[in-house]
Amino acid sequence: ECYFTNGTEKVRFLERYIYNRQPYAMFDSDVGEYVGFTPWGEKVARNWNNNEAIMENRRALVDTVCRYNYEL
């Protein structure tokens, strides 16, 4: 999900992971890392946060997905 404030001045990217209608993890570009909401989600978030390739890709999605597709 992309959220825009004042055009592309303030952009926020959210990626949510949900299982059985319960969110268990989320990436928030404002926080800059994954956050877990359940014991399993905390473990998964910790593993993803420790993987530099995943984190570099997720942090870049604000520009490559949100700002790039703003006009659409």
N, CA, C and O atoms as a Tripos MOL2 file, in Angstrom:
@<TRIPOS>MOLECULE
protein
  288   287    72     0     0
PROTEIN
NO_CHARGES

@<TRIPOS>ATOM
      1 N           0.8360   -1.1630    0.0000 N.3       1 GLU1
      2 CA          0.0000    0.0000    0.0000 C.3       1 GLU1
      3 C           0.8880    1.2360    0.0000 C.2       1 GLU1
      4 O           1.8930    1.2860    0.7100 O.2       1 GLU1
      5 N           0.5190    2.2210   -0.7900 N.am      2 CYS2
      6 CA          1.2390    3.4810   -0.8390 C.3       2 CYS2
      7 C           0.3320    4.5940   -0.3300 C.2       2 CYS2
      8 O          -0.8250    4.6970   -0.7350 O.2       2 CYS2
      9 N           0.8610    5.4160    0.5500 N.am      3 TYR3
     10 CA          0.1250    6.5680    1.0720 C.3       3 TYR3
     11 C           0.9010    7.8240    0.7240 C.2       3 TYR3
     12 O           2.1130    7.9010    0.9250 O.2       3 TYR3
     13 N           0.1820    8.8110    0.1960 N.am      4 PHE4
     14 CA          0.8140   10.0500   -0.2570 C.3       4 PHE4
     15 C           0.2820   11.2340    0.5420 C.2       4 PHE4
     16 O          -0.9220   11.3410    0.7750 O.2       4 PHE4
     17 N           1.1750   12.1160    0.9590 N.am      5 THR5
     18 CA          0.8170   13.3640    1.6070 C.3       5 THR5
     19 C           1.5050   14.4860    0.8400 C.2       5 THR5
     20 O           2.7140   14.4330    0.6150 O.2       5 THR5
     21 N           0.7500   15.4920    0.4410 N.am      6 ASN6
     22 CA          1.2880   16.6100   -0.3520 C.3       6 ASN6
     23 C           1.9590   16.1070   -1.6280 C.2       6 ASN6
     24 O           3.1200   16.4200   -1.8910 O.2       6 ASN6
     25 N           1.2300   15.3360   -2.4070 N.am      7 GLY7
     26 CA          1.7970   14.7670   -3.6310 C.3       7 GLY7
     27 C           2.8350   13.7210   -3.2830 C.2       7 GLY7
     28 O           2.5490   12.7870   -2.5350 O.2       7 GLY7
     29 N           4.0300   13.8660   -3.8150 N.am      8 THR8
     30 CA          5.0840   12.8950   -3.5220 C.3       8 THR8
     31 C           6.0660   13.4270   -2.4810 C.2       8 THR8
     32 O           7.1610   12.8900   -2.3130 O.2       8 THR8
     33 N           5.6590   14.4960   -1.7810 N.am      9 GLU9
     34 CA          6.5480   15.0580   -0.7540 C.3       9 GLU9
     35 C           6.7430   14.0760    0.4030 C.2       9 GLU9
     36 O           7.8680   13.8750    0.8600 O.2       9 GLU9
     37 N           5.6680   13.4720    0.8750 N.am     10 LYS10
     38 CA          5.7290   12.5030    1.9750 C.3      10 LYS10
     39 C           5.0690   11.2260    1.4930 C.2      10 LYS10
     40 O           3.8530   11.1960    1.3000 O.2      10 LYS10
     41 N           5.8400   10.1760    1.2970 N.am     11 VAL11
     42 CA          5.3360    8.9000    0.7930 C.3      11 VAL11
     43 C           5.6030    7.8260    1.8270 C.2      11 VAL11
     44 O           6.6850    7.7520    2.4090 O.2      11 VAL11
     45 N           4.5910    6.9900    2.0460 N.am     12 ARG12
     46 CA          4.7140    5.8910    3.0090 C.3      12 ARG12
     47 C           4.3270    4.5970    2.3020 C.2      12 ARG12
     48 O           3.2880    4.5320    1.6450 O.2      12 ARG12
     49 N           5.1630    3.5650    2.4350 N.am     13 PHE13
     50 CA          4.9080    2.2580    1.8450 C.3      13 PHE13
     51 C           4.6510    1.2610    2.9650 C.2      13 PHE13
     52 O           5.4420    1.1540    3.9020 O.2      13 PHE13
     53 N           3.5430    0.5320    2.8660 N.am     14 LEU14
     54 CA          3.2150   -0.5130    3.8440 C.3      14 LEU14
     55 C           3.0580   -1.8430    3.1220 C.2      14 LEU14
     56 O           2.4360   -1.9240    2.0620 O.2      14 LEU14
     57 N           3.6310   -2.8770    3.7140 N.am     15 GLU15
     58 CA          3.4700   -4.2350    3.2100 C.3      15 GLU15
     59 C           3.0230   -5.0870    4.3920 C.2      15 GLU15
     60 O           3.7650   -5.2570    5.3590 O.2      15 GLU15
     61 N           1.8000   -5.6240    4.3060 N.am     16 ARG16
     62 CA          1.2250   -6.3580    5.4370 C.3      16 ARG16
     63 C           1.1600   -7.8430    5.1170 C.2      16 ARG16
     64 O           0.8960   -8.2320    3.9790 O.2      16 ARG16
     65 N           1.3990   -8.6580    6.1120 N.am     17 TYR17
     66 CA          1.3010  -10.1080    5.9950 C.3      17 TYR17
     67 C           0.2110  -10.5710    6.9450 C.2      17 TYR17
     68 O           0.2530  -10.3020    8.1450 O.2      17 TYR17
     69 N          -0.7800  -11.2850    6.3740 N.am     18 ILE18
     70 CA         -1.9590  -11.6940    7.1270 C.3      18 ILE18
     71 C          -2.1820  -13.1840    6.9130 C.2      18 ILE18
     72 O          -2.0930  -13.6830    5.7910 O.2      18 ILE18
     73 N          -2.4680  -13.8780    7.9890 N.am     19 TYR19
     74 CA         -2.8150  -15.2950    7.9170 C.3      19 TYR19
     75 C          -4.0650  -15.5200    8.7470 C.2      19 TYR19
     76 O          -4.1180  -15.1340    9.9150 O.2      19 TYR19
     77 N          -5.0640  -16.1410    8.1510 N.am     20 ASN20
     78 CA         -6.3020  -16.4560    8.8530 C.3      20 ASN20
     79 C          -6.9340  -15.1870    9.4410 C.2      20 ASN20
     80 O          -7.4110  -15.1830   10.5750 O.2      20 ASN20
     81 N          -6.9270  -14.1200    8.6480 N.am     21 ARG21
     82 CA         -7.5010  -12.8130    8.9950 C.3      21 ARG21
     83 C          -6.8070  -12.1240   10.1690 C.2      21 ARG21
     84 O          -7.3540  -11.1810   10.7400 O.2      21 ARG21
     85 N          -5.6240  -12.5780   10.5320 N.am     22 GLN22
     86 CA         -4.8740  -11.9440   11.6100 C.3      22 GLN22
     87 C          -3.5260  -11.4650   11.0720 C.2      22 GLN22
     88 O          -2.7370  -12.2690   10.5760 O.2      22 GLN22
     89 N          -3.2560  -10.1520   11.1670 N.am     23 PRO23
     90 CA         -1.9450   -9.6740   10.7230 C.3      23 PRO23
     91 C          -0.8440  -10.2050   11.6430 C.2      23 PRO23
     92 O          -0.9660  -10.1640   12.8680 O.2      23 PRO23
     93 N           0.2270  -10.7030   11.0320 N.am     24 TYR24
     94 CA          1.3190  -11.2210   11.8540 C.3      24 TYR24
     95 C           2.6240  -10.4640   11.6520 C.2      24 TYR24
     96 O           3.5130  -10.5420   12.5010 O.2      24 TYR24
     97 N           2.7620   -9.7320   10.5490 N.am     25 ALA25
     98 CA          3.9780   -8.9430   10.3260 C.3      25 ALA25
     99 C           3.6650   -7.8240    9.3400 C.2      25 ALA25
    100 O           2.7020   -7.8940    8.5760 O.2      25 ALA25
    101 N           4.5120   -6.7810    9.3760 N.am     26 MET26
    102 CA          4.3010   -5.6420    8.4960 C.3      26 MET26
    103 C           5.6260   -4.9210    8.2880 C.2      26 MET26
    104 O           6.4380   -4.7970    9.2040 O.2      26 MET26
    105 N           5.8240   -4.4440    7.0510 N.am     27 PHE27
    106 CA          6.9400   -3.5480    6.7730 C.3      27 PHE27
    107 C           6.3700   -2.1560    6.6160 C.2      27 PHE27
    108 O           5.4320   -1.9520    5.8460 O.2      27 PHE27
    109 N           6.9230   -1.2010    7.3320 N.am     28 ASP28
    110 CA          6.5000    0.1940    7.2680 C.3      28 ASP28
    111 C           7.7220    1.0190    6.9030 C.2      28 ASP28
    112 O           8.7160    1.0090    7.6280 O.2      28 ASP28
    113 N           7.6570    1.7380    5.7760 N.am     29 SER29
    114 CA          8.8200    2.5100    5.3410 C.3      29 SER29
    115 C           9.1570    3.6370    6.3100 C.2      29 SER29
    116 O          10.3080    4.0710    6.3620 O.2      29 SER29
    117 N           8.1820    4.1240    7.0800 N.am     30 ASP30
    118 CA          8.4780    5.1470    8.0880 C.3      30 ASP30
    119 C           9.3260    4.5790    9.2200 C.2      30 ASP30
    120 O          10.1830    5.2760    9.7630 O.2      30 ASP30
    121 N           9.0940    3.3260    9.5750 N.am     31 VAL31
    122 CA          9.8850    2.6550   10.6080 C.3      31 VAL31
    123 C          11.2050    2.1630   10.0070 C.2      31 VAL31
    124 O          12.2530    2.2310   10.6490 O.2      31 VAL31
    125 N          11.1400    1.6670    8.7680 N.am     32 GLY32
    126 CA         12.3360    1.2120    8.0690 C.3      32 GLY32
    127 C          12.6850   -0.2400    8.3000 C.2      32 GLY32
    128 O          13.7630   -0.6930    7.9130 O.2      32 GLY32
    129 N          11.7800   -0.9760    8.9300 N.am     33 GLU33
    130 CA         12.0230   -2.4080    9.1560 C.3      33 GLU33
    131 C          10.7040   -3.1220    9.3630 C.2      33 GLU33
    132 O           9.6490   -2.4980    9.4830 O.2      33 GLU33
    133 N          10.7830   -4.4480    9.4030 N.am     34 TYR34
    134 CA          9.5960   -5.2600    9.6520 C.3      34 TYR34
    135 C           9.2600   -5.2470   11.1400 C.2      34 TYR34
    136 O          10.1420   -5.1690   11.9940 O.2      34 TYR34
    137 N           7.9650   -5.3260   11.4250 N.am     35 VAL35
    138 CA          7.4740   -5.3790   12.7910 C.3      35 VAL35
    139 C           6.5660   -6.5940   12.8910 C.2      35 VAL35
    140 O           5.7160   -6.8030   12.0250 O.2      35 VAL35
    141 N           6.7360   -7.4060   13.9410 N.am     36 GLY36
    142 CA          5.8990   -8.5770   14.1560 C.3      36 GLY36
    143 C           4.8200   -8.3050   15.1810 C.2      36 GLY36
    144 O           5.0440   -7.5820   16.1520 O.2      36 GLY36
    145 N           3.6410   -8.8870   14.9670 N.am     37 PHE37
    146 CA          2.5150   -8.6870   15.8740 C.3      37 PHE37
    147 C           2.1630   -9.9280   16.6820 C.2      37 PHE37
    148 O           1.4470   -9.8310   17.6780 O.2      37 PHE37
    149 N           2.6490  -11.0750   16.2750 N.am     38 THR38
    150 CA          2.4200  -12.3340   16.9830 C.3      38 THR38
    151 C           3.7910  -12.9470   17.2690 C.2      38 THR38
    152 O           4.7920  -12.4850   16.7210 O.2      38 THR38
    153 N           3.8560  -13.9710   18.1110 N.am     39 PRO39
    154 CA          5.1650  -14.6160   18.3400 C.3      39 PRO39
    155 C           5.8090  -15.1070   17.0400 C.2      39 PRO39
    156 O           7.0100  -14.9310   16.8390 O.2      39 PRO39
    157 N           5.0180  -15.7200   16.1650 N.am     40 TRP40
    158 CA          5.5570  -16.1670   14.8790 C.3      40 TRP40
    159 C           5.9820  -14.9660   14.0400 C.2      40 TRP40
    160 O           7.0480  -14.9900   13.4250 O.2      40 TRP40
    161 N           5.1640  -13.9220   14.0070 N.am     41 GLY41
    162 CA          5.4770  -12.7260   13.2390 C.3      41 GLY41
    163 C           6.7400  -12.0400   13.7230 C.2      41 GLY41
    164 O           7.5070  -11.5130   12.9160 O.2      41 GLY41
    165 N           6.9670  -12.0390   15.0290 N.am     42 GLU42
    166 CA          8.1930  -11.4460   15.5720 C.3      42 GLU42
    167 C           9.4210  -12.2120   15.1150 C.2      42 GLU42
    168 O          10.4530  -11.6150   14.8100 O.2      42 GLU42
    169 N           9.3100  -13.5380   15.0690 N.am     43 LYS43
    170 CA         10.4290  -14.3640   14.6150 C.3      43 LYS43
    171 C          10.7120  -14.1280   13.1300 C.2      43 LYS43
    172 O          11.8640  -13.9750   12.7230 O.2      43 LYS43
    173 N           9.6480  -14.1000   12.3320 N.am     44 VAL44
    174 CA          9.7890  -13.8690   10.8940 C.3      44 VAL44
    175 C          10.3640  -12.4750   10.6400 C.2      44 VAL44
    176 O          11.2650  -12.3150    9.8160 O.2      44 VAL44
    177 N           9.8480  -11.4720   11.3430 N.am     45 ALA45
    178 CA         10.3230  -10.0950   11.1690 C.3      45 ALA45
    179 C          11.7990   -9.9760   11.5330 C.2      45 ALA45
    180 O          12.5530   -9.2830   10.8500 O.2      45 ALA45
    181 N          12.2070  -10.6370   12.5870 N.am     46 ARG46
    182 CA         13.6120  -10.6010   13.0010 C.3      46 ARG46
    183 C          14.4940  -11.2120   11.9110 C.2      46 ARG46
    184 O          15.5570  -10.6700   11.6070 O.2      46 ARG46
    185 N          14.0700  -12.3250   11.3240 N.am     47 ASN47
    186 CA         14.8420  -12.9590   10.2500 C.3      47 ASN47
    187 C          14.9300  -12.0630    9.0250 C.2      47 ASN47
    188 O          16.0010  -11.9340    8.4320 O.2      47 ASN47
    189 N          13.8150  -11.4370    8.6340 N.am     48 TRP48
    190 CA         13.8120  -10.5570    7.4730 C.3      48 TRP48
    191 C          14.6610   -9.3220    7.7330 C.2      48 TRP48
    192 O          15.3840   -8.8720    6.8440 O.2      48 TRP48
    193 N          14.5850   -8.7690    8.9340 N.am     49 ASN49
    194 CA         15.3690   -7.5690    9.2640 C.3      49 ASN49
    195 C          16.8700   -7.8450    9.2380 C.2      49 ASN49
    196 O          17.6610   -6.9350    8.9880 O.2      49 ASN49
    197 N          17.2650   -9.0800    9.4920 N.am     50 ASN50
    198 CA         18.6820   -9.4400    9.4860 C.3      50 ASN50
    199 C          19.2080   -9.7590    8.0860 C.2      50 ASN50
    200 O          20.4140   -9.9350    7.9120 O.2      50 ASN50
    201 N          18.3310   -9.8360    7.0900 N.am     51 ASN51
    202 CA         18.7260  -10.1280    5.7170 C.3      51 ASN51
    203 C          18.8930   -8.8070    4.9670 C.2      51 ASN51
    204 O          17.9020   -8.1530    4.6430 O.2      51 ASN51
    205 N          20.1200   -8.4130    4.6920 N.am     52 GLU52
    206 CA         20.4040   -7.1160    4.0740 C.3      52 GLU52
    207 C          19.7950   -6.9780    2.6810 C.2      52 GLU52
    208 O          19.3600   -5.8870    2.3120 O.2      52 GLU52
    209 N          19.7550   -8.0530    1.9030 N.am     53 ALA53
    210 CA         19.2010   -7.9860    0.5540 C.3      53 ALA53
    211 C          17.7120   -7.6730    0.5960 C.2      53 ALA53
    212 O          17.2280   -6.8510   -0.1820 O.2      53 ALA53
    213 N          16.9910   -8.3140    1.4870 N.am     54 ILE54
    214 CA         15.5540   -8.0630    1.6330 C.3      54 ILE54
    215 C          15.3180   -6.6310    2.0870 C.2      54 ILE54
    216 O          14.4520   -5.9450    1.5440 O.2      54 ILE54
    217 N          16.0760   -6.1740    3.0730 N.am     55 MET55
    218 CA         15.8650   -4.8310    3.6150 C.3      55 MET55
    219 C          16.1920   -3.7550    2.5900 C.2      55 MET55
    220 O          15.4860   -2.7500    2.5030 O.2      55 MET55
    221 N          17.2410   -3.9470    1.8200 N.am     56 GLU56
    222 CA         17.5980   -2.9720    0.7910 C.3      56 GLU56
    223 C          16.4910   -2.8690   -0.2480 C.2      56 GLU56
    224 O          16.1450   -1.7730   -0.6900 O.2      56 GLU56
    225 N          15.9350   -4.0190   -0.6370 N.am     57 ASN57
    226 CA         14.8480   -4.0390   -1.6140 C.3      57 ASN57
    227 C          13.6000   -3.3610   -1.0620 C.2      57 ASN57
    228 O          12.9890   -2.5520   -1.7600 O.2      57 ASN57
    229 N          13.2130   -3.6650    0.1490 N.am     58 ARG58
    230 CA         12.0000   -3.0890    0.7430 C.3      58 ARG58
    231 C          12.1150   -1.5780    0.9180 C.2      58 ARG58
    232 O          11.1510   -0.8490    0.6870 O.2      58 ARG58
    233 N          13.2730   -1.1150    1.3200 N.am     59 ARG59
    234 CA         13.4560    0.3280    1.5090 C.3      59 ARG59
    235 C          13.4100    1.0690    0.1800 C.2      59 ARG59
    236 O          13.0230    2.2370    0.1370 O.2      59 ARG59
    237 N          13.7960    0.4110   -0.8940 N.am     60 ALA60
    238 CA         13.7830    1.0370   -2.2170 C.3      60 ALA60
    239 C          12.3880    1.0630   -2.8350 C.2      60 ALA60
    240 O          12.1580    1.8090   -3.7870 O.2      60 ALA60
    241 N          11.4570    0.2710   -2.3220 N.am     61 LEU61
    242 CA         10.1280    0.2010   -2.9160 C.3      61 LEU61
    243 C           9.3650    1.5160   -2.8280 C.2      61 LEU61
    244 O           8.4650    1.7530   -3.6340 O.2      61 LEU61
    245 N           9.6950    2.3650   -1.8850 N.am     62 VAL62
    246 CA          9.0460    3.6750   -1.8080 C.3      62 VAL62
    247 C           9.2570    4.4260   -3.1140 C.2      62 VAL62
    248 O           8.3220    5.0320   -3.6370 O.2      62 VAL62
    249 N          10.4710    4.3920   -3.6440 N.am     63 ASP63
    250 CA         10.7670    5.0970   -4.8880 C.3      63 ASP63
    251 C          10.3550    4.2970   -6.1130 C.2      63 ASP63
    252 O           9.7500    4.8440   -7.0350 O.2      63 ASP63
    253 N          10.6770    2.9940   -6.1320 N.am     64 THR64
    254 CA         10.4560    2.2000   -7.3380 C.3      64 THR64
    255 C           8.9930    1.8470   -7.5700 C.2      64 THR64
    256 O           8.5960    1.6210   -8.7140 O.2      64 THR64
    257 N           8.1890    1.7960   -6.5290 N.am     65 VAL65
    258 CA          6.7720    1.4510   -6.6920 C.3      65 VAL65
    259 C           5.8890    2.6740   -6.4690 C.2      65 VAL65
    260 O           5.1270    3.0540   -7.3580 O.2      65 VAL65
    261 N           5.9800    3.2870   -5.3060 N.am     66 CYS66
    262 CA          5.0520    4.3650   -4.9600 C.3      66 CYS66
    263 C           5.2720    5.6220   -5.7900 C.2      66 CYS66
    264 O           4.3740    6.0530   -6.5130 O.2      66 CYS66
    265 N           6.4410    6.2030   -5.6950 N.am     67 ARG67
    266 CA          6.6900    7.4570   -6.4200 C.3      67 ARG67
    267 C           6.6330    7.2510   -7.9300 C.2      67 ARG67
    268 O           6.1400    8.1150   -8.6550 O.2      67 ARG67
    269 N           7.1310    6.1170   -8.4070 N.am     68 TYR68
    270 CA          7.1410    5.8300   -9.8430 C.3      68 TYR68
    271 C           5.7100    5.7590  -10.3970 C.2      68 TYR68
    272 O           5.4540    6.2270  -11.5060 O.2      68 TYR68
    273 N           4.7840    5.1770   -9.6330 N.am     69 ASN69
    274 CA          3.4060    4.9880  -10.1000 C.3      69 ASN69
    275 C           2.4490    6.0480   -9.5800 C.2      69 ASN69
    276 O           1.2350    5.8610   -9.6640 O.2      69 ASN69
    277 N           2.9500    7.1500   -9.0470 N.am     70 TYR70
    278 CA          2.1020    8.1860   -8.4600 C.3      70 TYR70
    279 C           1.0770    8.7280   -9.4580 C.2      70 TYR70
    280 O          -0.0830    8.9250   -9.0940 O.2      70 TYR70
    281 N           1.4720    8.9690  -10.6820 N.am     71 GLU71
    282 CA          0.5750    9.5400  -11.6800 C.3      71 GLU71
    283 C          -0.6000    8.6230  -11.9990 C.2      71 GLU71
    284 O          -1.6720    9.1060  -12.3610 O.2      71 GLU71
    285 N          -0.4210    7.3050  -11.8710 N.am     72 LEU72
    286 CA         -1.4940    6.3640  -12.1810 C.3      72 LEU72
    287 C          -2.6030    6.4870  -11.1840 C.2      72 LEU72
    288 O          -3.6010    5.7720  -11.2800 O.2      72 LEU72
@<TRIPOS>BOND
     1     1     2 1
     2     2     3 1
     3     3     4 2
     4     3     5 am
     5     5     6 1
     6     6     7 1
     7     7     8 2
     8     7     9 am
     9     9    10 1
    10    10    11 1
    11    11    12 2
    12    11    13 am
    13    13    14 1
    14    14    15 1
    15    15    16 2
    16    15    17 am
    17    17    18 1
    18    18    19 1
    19    19    20 2
    20    19    21 am
    21    21    22 1
    22    22    23 1
    23    23    24 2
    24    23    25 am
    25    25    26 1
    26    26    27 1
    27    27    28 2
    28    27    29 am
    29    29    30 1
    30    30    31 1
    31    31    32 2
    32    31    33 am
    33    33    34 1
    34    34    35 1
    35    35    36 2
    36    35    37 am
    37    37    38 1
    38    38    39 1
    39    39    40 2
    40    39    41 am
    41    41    42 1
    42    42    43 1
    43    43    44 2
    44    43    45 am
    45    45    46 1
    46    46    47 1
    47    47    48 2
    48    47    49 am
    49    49    50 1
    50    50    51 1
    51    51    52 2
    52    51    53 am
    53    53    54 1
    54    54    55 1
    55    55    56 2
    56    55    57 am
    57    57    58 1
    58    58    59 1
    59    59    60 2
    60    59    61 am
    61    61    62 1
    62    62    63 1
    63    63    64 2
    64    63    65 am
    65    65    66 1
    66    66    67 1
    67    67    68 2
    68    67    69 am
    69    69    70 1
    70    70    71 1
    71    71    72 2
    72    71    73 am
    73    73    74 1
    74    74    75 1
    75    75    76 2
    76    75    77 am
    77    77    78 1
    78    78    79 1
    79    79    80 2
    80    79    81 am
    81    81    82 1
    82    82    83 1
    83    83    84 2
    84    83    85 am
    85    85    86 1
    86    86    87 1
    87    87    88 2
    88    87    89 am
    89    89    90 1
    90    90    91 1
    91    91    92 2
    92    91    93 am
    93    93    94 1
    94    94    95 1
    95    95    96 2
    96    95    97 am
    97    97    98 1
    98    98    99 1
    99    99   100 2
   100    99   101 am
   101   101   102 1
   102   102   103 1
   103   103   104 2
   104   103   105 am
   105   105   106 1
   106   106   107 1
   107   107   108 2
   108   107   109 am
   109   109   110 1
   110   110   111 1
   111   111   112 2
   112   111   113 am
   113   113   114 1
   114   114   115 1
   115   115   116 2
   116   115   117 am
   117   117   118 1
   118   118   119 1
   119   119   120 2
   120   119   121 am
   121   121   122 1
   122   122   123 1
   123   123   124 2
   124   123   125 am
   125   125   126 1
   126   126   127 1
   127   127   128 2
   128   127   129 am
   129   129   130 1
   130   130   131 1
   131   131   132 2
   132   131   133 am
   133   133   134 1
   134   134   135 1
   135   135   136 2
   136   135   137 am
   137   137   138 1
   138   138   139 1
   139   139   140 2
   140   139   141 am
   141   141   142 1
   142   142   143 1
   143   143   144 2
   144   143   145 am
   145   145   146 1
   146   146   147 1
   147   147   148 2
   148   147   149 am
   149   149   150 1
   150   150   151 1
   151   151   152 2
   152   151   153 am
   153   153   154 1
   154   154   155 1
   155   155   156 2
   156   155   157 am
   157   157   158 1
   158   158   159 1
   159   159   160 2
   160   159   161 am
   161   161   162 1
   162   162   163 1
   163   163   164 2
   164   163   165 am
   165   165   166 1
   166   166   167 1
   167   167   168 2
   168   167   169 am
   169   169   170 1
   170   170   171 1
   171   171   172 2
   172   171   173 am
   173   173   174 1
   174   174   175 1
   175   175   176 2
   176   175   177 am
   177   177   178 1
   178   178   179 1
   179   179   180 2
   180   179   181 am
   181   181   182 1
   182   182   183 1
   183   183   184 2
   184   183   185 am
   185   185   186 1
   186   186   187 1
   187   187   188 2
   188   187   189 am
   189   189   190 1
   190   190   191 1
   191   191   192 2
   192   191   193 am
   193   193   194 1
   194   194   195 1
   195   195   196 2
   196   195   197 am
   197   197   198 1
   198   198   199 1
   199   199   200 2
   200   199   201 am
   201   201   202 1
   202   202   203 1
   203   203   204 2
   204   203   205 am
   205   205   206 1
   206   206   207 1
   207   207   208 2
   208   207   209 am
   209   209   210 1
   210   210   211 1
   211   211   212 2
   212   211   213 am
   213   213   214 1
   214   214   215 1
   215   215   216 2
   216   215   217 am
   217   217   218 1
   218   218   219 1
   219   219   220 2
   220   219   221 am
   221   221   222 1
   222   222   223 1
   223   223   224 2
   224   223   225 am
   225   225   226 1
   226   226   227 1
   227   227   228 2
   228   227   229 am
   229   229   230 1
   230   230   231 1
   231   231   232 2
   232   231   233 am
   233   233   234 1
   234   234   235 1
   235   235   236 2
   236   235   237 am
   237   237   238 1
   238   238   239 1
   239   239   240 2
   240   239   241 am
   241   241   242 1
   242   242   243 1
   243   243   244 2
   244   243   245 am
   245   245   246 1
   246   246   247 1
   247   247   248 2
   248   247   249 am
   249   249   250 1
   250   250   251 1
   251   251   252 2
   252   251   253 am
   253   253   254 1
   254   254   255 1
   255   255   256 2
   256   255   257 am
   257   257   258 1
   258   258   259 1
   259   259   260 2
   260   259   261 am
   261   261   262 1
   262   262   263 1
   263   263   264 2
   264   263   265 am
   265   265   266 1
   266   266   267 1
   267   267   268 2
   268   267   269 am
   269   269   270 1
   270   270   271 1
   271   271   272 2
   272   271   273 am
   273   273   274 1
   274   274   275 1
   275   275   276 2
   276   275   277 am
   277   277   278 1
   278   278   279 1
   279   279   280 2
   280   279   281 am
   281   281   282 1
   282   282   283 1
   283   283   284 2
   284   283   285 am
   285   285   286 1
   286   286   287 1
   287   287   288 2
@<TRIPOS>SUBSTRUCTURE
     1 GLU1         2 RESIDUE 1 A GLU
     2 CYS2         6 RESIDUE 1 A CYS
     3 TYR3        10 RESIDUE 1 A TYR
     4 PHE4        14 RESIDUE 1 A PHE
     5 THR5        18 RESIDUE 1 A THR
     6 ASN6        22 RESIDUE 1 A ASN
     7 GLY7        26 RESIDUE 1 A GLY
     8 THR8        30 RESIDUE 1 A THR
     9 GLU9        34 RESIDUE 1 A GLU
    10 LYS10       38 RESIDUE 1 A LYS
    11 VAL11       42 RESIDUE 1 A VAL
    12 ARG12       46 RESIDUE 1 A ARG
    13 PHE13       50 RESIDUE 1 A PHE
    14 LEU14       54 RESIDUE 1 A LEU
    15 GLU15       58 RESIDUE 1 A GLU
    16 ARG16       62 RESIDUE 1 A ARG
    17 TYR17       66 RESIDUE 1 A TYR
    18 ILE18       70 RESIDUE 1 A ILE
    19 TYR19       74 RESIDUE 1 A TYR
    20 ASN20       78 RESIDUE 1 A ASN
    21 ARG21       82 RESIDUE 1 A ARG
    22 GLN22       86 RESIDUE 1 A GLN
    23 PRO23       90 RESIDUE 1 A PRO
    24 TYR24       94 RESIDUE 1 A TYR
    25 ALA25       98 RESIDUE 1 A ALA
    26 MET26      102 RESIDUE 1 A MET
    27 PHE27      106 RESIDUE 1 A PHE
    28 ASP28      110 RESIDUE 1 A ASP
    29 SER29      114 RESIDUE 1 A SER
    30 ASP30      118 RESIDUE 1 A ASP
    31 VAL31      122 RESIDUE 1 A VAL
    32 GLY32      126 RESIDUE 1 A GLY
    33 GLU33      130 RESIDUE 1 A GLU
    34 TYR34      134 RESIDUE 1 A TYR
    35 VAL35      138 RESIDUE 1 A VAL
    36 GLY36      142 RESIDUE 1 A GLY
    37 PHE37      146 RESIDUE 1 A PHE
    38 THR38      150 RESIDUE 1 A THR
    39 PRO39      154 RESIDUE 1 A PRO
    40 TRP40      158 RESIDUE 1 A TRP
    41 GLY41      162 RESIDUE 1 A GLY
    42 GLU42      166 RESIDUE 1 A GLU
    43 LYS43      170 RESIDUE 1 A LYS
    44 VAL44      174 RESIDUE 1 A VAL
    45 ALA45      178 RESIDUE 1 A ALA
    46 ARG46      182 RESIDUE 1 A ARG
    47 ASN47      186 RESIDUE 1 A ASN
    48 TRP48      190 RESIDUE 1 A TRP
    49 ASN49      194 RESIDUE 1 A ASN
    50 ASN50      198 RESIDUE 1 A ASN
    51 ASN51      202 RESIDUE 1 A ASN
    52 GLU52      206 RESIDUE 1 A GLU
    53 ALA53      210 RESIDUE 1 A ALA
    54 ILE54      214 RESIDUE 1 A ILE
    55 MET55      218 RESIDUE 1 A MET
    56 GLU56      222 RESIDUE 1 A GLU
    57 ASN57      226 RESIDUE 1 A ASN
    58 ARG58      230 RESIDUE 1 A ARG
    59 ARG59      234 RESIDUE 1 A ARG
    60 ALA60      238 RESIDUE 1 A ALA
    61 LEU61      242 RESIDUE 1 A LEU
    62 VAL62      246 RESIDUE 1 A VAL
    63 ASP63      250 RESIDUE 1 A ASP
    64 THR64      254 RESIDUE 1 A THR
    65 VAL65      258 RESIDUE 1 A VAL
    66 CYS66      262 RESIDUE 1 A CYS
    67 ARG67      266 RESIDUE 1 A ARG
    68 TYR68      270 RESIDUE 1 A TYR
    69 ASN69      274 RESIDUE 1 A ASN
    70 TYR70      278 RESIDUE 1 A TYR
    71 GLU71      282 RESIDUE 1 A GLU
    72 LEU72      286 RESIDUE 1 A LEU
